[in-house]
Amino acid sequence: MIKTLKHINILLLFLIFSCSNNKTKLNDNNNLAQNIDTIRYSYDGFNNGSRLDLLSDGRFINENYVFGCTGGGEREKVFGTYKMDNINLKLSPKTIELTEYPIEYPFDRKSKPKTTNINYGVDSLKIKTEFQIVTWENNKYLLSSFYDYGWSLEKENDYIRFANHLNVGLEPSTNGMYLSKKSKDSIKSEFNLKQIPEKWQEFFLTQPISAKIKSFKKITDPYDNENYWWEIELDKGKNDKMNNRLSMTTKDDMIFLEIDSVLTNRSFGVYRLPDFDHKKYPIGTELRTKWK
């Protein structure tokens, strides 16, 4: 009986010690989780987006996702380590978690996504790994010189996309397909172009471009006579830093023109809506890349 009680006491002491150890480990894990801060850079578009989480312990999680309007899609997560200073960020990818959503998802509850884990290295799943950290007051942008197509038919990179949004006044309120971390504070200063590498500075306008309508022509769809648009010629061209990535508007913001063809001293754009009033917007009407 004494031996039995002794065994029970030893067992109780063991359980108490074990619970105490587990509690300590749990607390240690909670403290560890609290100590791992995360800095997030992101881009959010329509049914697509990117997120880059930089963890304070030197790890990163890069997520890219795209979904179809009628269902289905793909989510790619890349895991690895990173090194960063005040100007540069370099990612060292290790593994990939790829989740594919069937076309029935999320409308059919029986359909389930398929997740595959693989080592990093497949060409079609590679990500940008080297970035410059560009600042604008409290806003930060991660810009890569790596060329890709994104949603454009033209080969572009983050510097060109950032320039496009800056040139027409969309930045800093709206960003394009590049990673950024923005504060809620309003930007009061001009963007410092000197931090952009000289190679890419030619894509940035130091002053808004002003152009006037030189001519306009109604174009009818040869396969549908009821469908037509307007081709508008402007009096500024390559000599005035016009390029086919710019968009221009009238002062009332009613005419939105995307430049699609640029010559030496003139350029052309298409106004797709049929309600173009050439009496209200006659030859000589001014358009600008940015009015403010």
C-alpha positions as CSV (number, residue, x, y, z in Angstrom):
1,M,0.0,0.0,0.0
2,I,2.9,2.3,0.9
3,K,4.6,1.5,-2.4
4,T,1.4,2.2,-4.3
5,L,1.0,5.6,-2.6
6,K,4.6,6.3,-3.3
7,H,4.1,5.5,-7.0
8,I,1.0,7.7,-7.1
9,N,2.8,10.6,-5.6
10,I,5.7,10.2,-8.1
11,L,3.2,10.1,-11.0
12,L,1.4,13.3,-9.7
13,L,4.7,15.1,-9.4
14,F,5.6,14.0,-12.9
15,L,2.2,15.3,-14.3
16,I,2.5,18.6,-12.4
17,F,6.1,19.0,-13.7
18,S,5.0,18.1,-17.3
19,C,2.1,20.6,-17.2
20,S,4.4,23.2,-15.8
21,N,6.8,22.6,-18.7
22,N,4.1,22.7,-21.3
23,K,2.8,25.9,-19.9
24,T,6.2,27.4,-20.0
25,K,6.7,26.2,-23.6
26,L,3.3,27.7,-24.5
27,N,4.2,31.0,-23.0
28,D,7.5,30.9,-24.8
29,N,5.8,30.3,-28.1
30,N,3.4,33.2,-27.4
31,N,6.2,35.5,-26.6
32,L,8.0,34.3,-29.8
33,A,5.0,35.0,-31.9
34,Q,4.6,38.5,-30.4
35,N,8.3,39.2,-31.1
36,I,8.0,38.3,-34.8
37,D,6.7,41.5,-36.3
38,T,5.6,41.6,-40.0
39,I,6.0,44.4,-42.6
40,R,3.6,44.0,-45.5
41,Y,3.9,45.4,-49.0
42,S,1.0,44.8,-51.2
43,Y,-0.9,45.4,-54.4
44,D,-4.7,44.8,-54.7
45,G,-6.4,44.7,-58.1
46,F,-9.6,43.4,-59.5
47,N,-9.6,39.6,-58.7
48,N,-5.8,39.7,-58.5
49,G,-3.2,40.9,-56.1
50,S,0.2,40.4,-54.4
51,R,1.4,40.5,-50.9
52,L,4.9,40.3,-49.5
53,D,5.3,39.8,-45.8
54,L,8.7,40.4,-44.3
55,L,9.0,38.8,-40.9
56,S,11.4,40.2,-38.3
57,D,13.1,36.8,-38.0
58,G,14.5,37.0,-41.5
59,R,11.8,35.0,-43.3
60,F,9.4,36.2,-46.0
61,I,6.1,35.0,-47.5
62,N,5.3,36.2,-51.0
63,E,1.7,35.6,-52.2
64,N,0.3,36.1,-55.6
65,Y,-3.3,35.3,-56.5
66,V,-5.7,35.6,-59.4
67,F,-9.3,34.5,-59.7
68,G,-11.8,34.3,-62.5
69,C,-15.0,36.3,-62.6
70,T,-17.0,33.1,-63.0
71,G,-15.0,31.0,-60.6
72,G,-11.7,29.2,-60.4
73,G,-8.2,30.7,-59.8
74,E,-4.8,30.2,-58.4
75,R,-2.9,31.2,-55.3
76,E,0.9,30.9,-55.1
77,K,2.8,31.3,-51.9
78,V,6.6,31.4,-51.9
79,F,8.6,31.0,-48.7
80,G,12.2,31.9,-48.0
81,T,14.6,34.3,-46.3
82,Y,15.6,37.9,-47.1
83,K,18.2,40.5,-46.6
84,M,17.3,44.2,-46.5
85,D,18.9,47.6,-45.9
86,N,17.6,51.1,-46.3
87,I,17.8,50.9,-50.1
88,N,17.7,47.3,-51.3
89,L,15.8,44.1,-50.6
90,K,16.9,40.7,-51.8
91,L,14.7,37.6,-51.5
92,S,16.1,34.0,-51.3
93,P,13.1,31.7,-52.2
94,K,13.1,28.2,-50.8
95,T,9.7,26.5,-51.3
96,I,6.4,27.1,-53.0
97,E,2.8,26.3,-52.0
98,L,0.6,26.3,-55.0
99,T,-3.2,26.2,-54.6
100,E,-5.4,25.7,-57.7
101,Y,-9.2,26.4,-57.4
102,P,-11.5,24.5,-59.9
103,I,-13.8,26.5,-62.1
104,E,-16.8,25.4,-60.0
105,Y,-15.2,27.0,-56.9
106,P,-16.7,28.7,-54.8
107,F,-20.2,28.1,-56.3
108,D,-20.1,24.4,-55.9
109,R,-19.5,23.5,-52.2
110,K,-18.3,20.0,-53.2
111,S,-15.4,21.3,-55.2
112,K,-12.2,21.6,-53.3
113,P,-9.0,23.4,-54.1
114,K,-5.8,21.4,-54.8
115,T,-2.6,22.4,-52.9
116,T,0.8,21.3,-54.0
117,N,4.1,21.9,-52.2
118,I,7.3,22.0,-54.2
119,N,10.9,23.3,-54.0
120,Y,11.5,26.7,-55.6
121,G,12.9,26.7,-59.1
122,V,10.1,26.1,-61.7
123,D,10.4,28.8,-64.3
124,S,6.7,29.5,-64.5
125,L,6.5,30.0,-60.8
126,K,9.5,32.3,-60.3
127,I,9.1,35.6,-58.6
128,K,11.0,38.9,-58.5
129,T,13.8,38.7,-56.0
130,E,15.6,42.0,-56.1
131,F,14.0,45.4,-55.3
132,Q,14.9,49.0,-54.7
133,I,13.1,50.6,-51.7
134,V,11.8,53.9,-52.9
135,T,10.3,56.3,-50.4
136,W,7.8,59.2,-50.7
137,E,7.3,60.7,-47.3
138,N,5.9,57.8,-45.2
139,N,5.0,55.8,-48.3
140,K,7.4,53.0,-49.4
141,Y,7.5,51.2,-52.8
142,L,9.4,48.1,-53.8
143,L,10.4,48.5,-57.5
144,S,12.1,45.9,-59.6
145,S,13.8,46.4,-62.9
146,F,12.7,42.9,-64.0
147,Y,10.7,43.1,-67.2
148,D,7.3,41.3,-67.4
149,Y,4.0,41.9,-69.1
150,G,1.6,42.0,-66.2
151,W,-1.8,43.1,-67.6
152,S,-0.2,45.1,-70.4
153,L,0.5,43.9,-73.9
154,E,3.8,45.7,-73.7
155,K,6.9,44.6,-71.8
156,E,7.1,46.7,-68.6
157,N,8.7,46.7,-65.2
158,D,7.8,48.3,-61.8
159,Y,9.7,51.5,-62.6
160,I,7.7,52.1,-65.8
161,R,4.4,51.3,-64.1
162,F,5.2,53.6,-61.2
163,A,6.1,56.3,-63.7
164,N,2.9,55.8,-65.6
165,H,0.8,56.3,-62.4
166,L,2.9,59.2,-61.2
167,N,2.7,61.0,-64.6
168,V,-1.1,61.1,-64.8
169,G,-1.6,61.9,-61.1
170,L,-2.9,58.5,-59.9
171,E,0.0,58.3,-57.4
172,P,0.0,58.6,-54.4
173,S,-3.7,57.9,-53.9
174,T,-3.8,54.9,-56.2
175,N,-0.9,52.5,-57.1
176,G,-0.4,50.2,-60.0
177,M,0.9,46.6,-60.2
178,Y,3.9,47.1,-57.9
179,L,4.3,46.4,-54.2
180,S,3.8,49.3,-51.8
181,K,3.3,50.1,-48.1
182,K,1.3,53.3,-47.7
183,S,0.4,55.4,-44.7
184,K,-2.9,57.2,-44.3
185,D,-1.2,60.6,-44.1
186,S,-1.6,62.8,-47.2
187,I,1.4,63.4,-49.3
188,K,2.4,67.1,-49.4
189,S,5.8,67.1,-51.1
190,E,6.8,66.4,-54.7
191,F,8.3,63.0,-55.5
192,N,12.1,63.0,-55.3
193,L,13.1,61.7,-58.8
194,K,16.8,61.6,-57.8
195,Q,16.3,58.3,-56.0
196,I,15.2,56.6,-59.3
197,P,18.2,55.1,-61.2
198,E,19.1,57.3,-64.2
199,K,18.3,54.4,-66.6
200,W,14.6,54.8,-65.7
201,Q,14.3,58.5,-65.2
202,E,13.4,59.1,-68.8
203,F,9.9,57.5,-68.2
204,F,9.1,60.2,-65.6
205,L,7.6,63.6,-66.5
206,T,9.0,66.5,-64.5
207,Q,6.1,68.6,-65.8
208,P,2.6,67.7,-67.0
209,I,2.3,67.6,-70.8
210,S,-0.3,69.9,-72.4
211,A,-1.5,69.2,-75.9
212,K,-4.3,70.5,-78.1
213,I,-6.7,68.7,-80.4
214,K,-5.4,69.0,-84.0
215,S,-8.0,66.9,-85.7
216,F,-10.6,64.2,-85.1
217,K,-12.1,61.5,-87.2
218,K,-15.0,59.1,-86.8
219,I,-14.1,55.5,-87.3
220,T,-16.8,53.0,-88.0
221,D,-16.5,49.3,-87.3
222,P,-16.4,47.5,-90.7
223,Y,-18.3,44.6,-89.3
224,D,-20.9,46.6,-87.3
225,N,-22.0,50.0,-88.7
226,E,-23.7,50.9,-85.4
227,N,-20.4,50.6,-83.5
228,Y,-18.0,53.5,-83.9
229,W,-15.3,55.6,-82.1
230,W,-13.2,58.7,-82.5
231,E,-9.6,58.9,-83.5
232,I,-8.1,62.2,-82.1
233,E,-4.9,63.8,-83.2
234,L,-2.9,66.0,-80.8
235,D,-0.2,68.5,-81.6
236,K,2.5,67.1,-79.4
237,G,4.8,64.1,-80.1
238,K,8.1,62.5,-79.2
239,N,9.9,65.8,-79.1
240,D,7.6,66.8,-76.3
241,K,8.2,63.5,-74.3
242,M,4.8,62.1,-75.4
243,N,4.7,58.3,-75.3
244,N,2.1,55.6,-75.8
245,R,1.8,54.8,-72.1
246,L,0.3,58.2,-71.3
247,S,-3.3,59.1,-70.9
248,M,-4.7,62.6,-71.2
249,T,-8.0,64.3,-70.1
250,T,-9.8,67.6,-70.7
251,K,-10.1,70.0,-67.8
252,D,-13.6,68.8,-67.0
253,D,-12.4,65.2,-67.0
254,M,-15.0,64.2,-69.5
255,I,-12.7,63.3,-72.4
256,F,-10.3,60.5,-71.5
257,L,-7.7,59.7,-74.2
258,E,-5.2,56.9,-74.1
259,I,-2.2,57.6,-76.4
260,D,-1.6,54.7,-78.8
261,S,0.6,56.2,-81.5
262,V,3.3,58.8,-81.3
263,L,5.2,60.6,-84.1
264,T,7.9,63.3,-83.9
265,N,5.5,66.3,-83.5
266,R,2.1,64.7,-83.1
267,S,0.3,61.8,-81.5
268,F,-2.9,59.9,-81.7
269,G,-5.4,58.5,-79.2
270,V,-8.8,56.8,-79.3
271,Y,-11.9,57.9,-77.5
272,R,-14.1,54.8,-77.4
273,L,-17.4,56.3,-76.3
274,P,-19.8,57.4,-79.1
275,D,-20.9,60.6,-77.3
276,F,-17.9,62.7,-78.4
277,D,-19.3,66.3,-78.9
278,H,-16.9,68.0,-81.4
279,K,-18.8,71.2,-80.9
280,K,-18.1,71.2,-77.2
281,Y,-14.6,70.0,-77.7
282,P,-13.5,71.6,-81.0
283,I,-10.1,71.7,-82.6
284,G,-7.8,73.6,-80.2
285,T,-9.3,72.0,-77.0
286,E,-6.6,71.4,-74.4
287,L,-5.8,68.1,-72.8
288,R,-3.2,67.4,-70.1
289,T,-1.6,64.4,-68.5
290,K,-2.4,66.0,-65.1
291,W,-4.3,69.1,-64.3
292,K,-3.4,69.6,-60.6
